Amino acid sequence: NNFYYYNLLIFQTTNGNFYYYDICHTSDYIKQINGINLTDIPNIVNYNLNGVDSILICSTQGMYFWDQTKNTATKVGNAPKIKSMCLHYERLFATVDSDRNEIWFSDDLDPTNWNVSIEEAGFIKFNDDRGVVNKVVSFNDYVYVFREYGISRITAYAQQSEFNVAQLFVSSGKIYGNSVCVCGDKILMLTANGIYAFDGYNTTKINLNIDNLLDNTQNINCQSCYCNGKYYLACNLNFHDDKKVLCENN
């Protein structure tokens, strides 16, 4: 049997088009993925859809899936406009642009099926005073929902009739969704009061002596990542000179 191993580099250009390049077979040219053009930066996740390795490309402009055997991405017609997403026990959980108080989840074993029913997809609505939902993360067998002023936990193992929601943490300072990042055995996040570590149950402030640098700052557009044991955070700090810097926490 012939075996062909794909190791693809996929990238989005500034004009919104998507391209891919097979880095294991350099004779191939860079090829465009047809049928998709996005003006914003999407969320992308790998998924084995119907036995075929695929990628799901999701943004507020729509949801697409694509695999290397096709030249064209396919748009999912009934998918919500996704802002943040994670895979958890073969379902896709997502925050949506249409209602910032809802978490949507796809059908079991099919993240392209968003038909709302007790047997397929559905949504969970949050109406308390913890604010809108900004980020959803799969961590330690749970789905954690990071909201403006708190953290909620969804237990979601099997049938949606057995899903359960618990409220874990209330913050006096706004939590910035783009700062939320899984860092090994904990999640780090930036709030208006500083940087916190969350282990799934407890939240602890990390003392970096930078609280005064966060005074009167807005960090809704911050960005974060985790690499080689370090948390990287690009954010606004108040040095009274209107400049932006990069913080690193080891």
C-alpha positions, 0 to 999 in steps of 0.5 A: 500500500502506498502511504502519503504523509501530509504536513501542510503549512496553511496561511492567510494573506492580508487580502483575506485569501488562504493558501497551503504548502506541503512542506514534506514535498518541496516539489509542490507549489503554494496553492490557494484554497478556493471558496474562502476569503475572510477579512478577520483573523479566524479560529482554526482547529484540526478535526477528523471529519468522516474519516478525513483529516480536515481543518475547521476555519471559523470566524464571525463571517462564517464556518468553513471546513477543508481537507487537502484532497479538495481545492475548495473550502466548504461553507457550513450554512447553519453554523453560528458566527463564531468568535472563540471555540474549542473541541471537547469530547468530539463537540465544538463549543463556541462563543458567538457574535450574535448573542454574547451571553450564549455558548453554542455547541455542535452535534456529537461527532459532527462539528458541522451540524448546528441543528438545535435539538435535544439529540444534536446541537444546542446552546447554553444561555448565561443571564447573571451579572458576570457579564458577556462570554469572551472565551471558551477553553477545554481544560482538565475534562471540563469546558471553562467559560471566561466571561467579563467578570467571572468563570463558569464551568460546563460539565459535558461528557456525553448527552446534552441532557446531562450537561451541568453548569457551575459558577466558579469565580467572580472578578472585580476587574474585567477579564480580557478574553484574548489573554486567556491561555492554557499554560500546562497545568494552569490557565493564565489571564489578564484582568484589570487588576493584574495577571491571575493563574487558574487551576480549574478550581482556584484563582491566584493572583501572580505578584509581578508588581505591575498593578500601577502599570495597568491603571487606566488601561484598556486591553480588549485587543491584547494577545497571548500565547504559551511556548516552551514553558512561558506565557507571552502577553502583548498588552497596553501598559501605562507608562504615560508615553502611549507606547506598547510593550511585550511582557513575559512571565516564566 
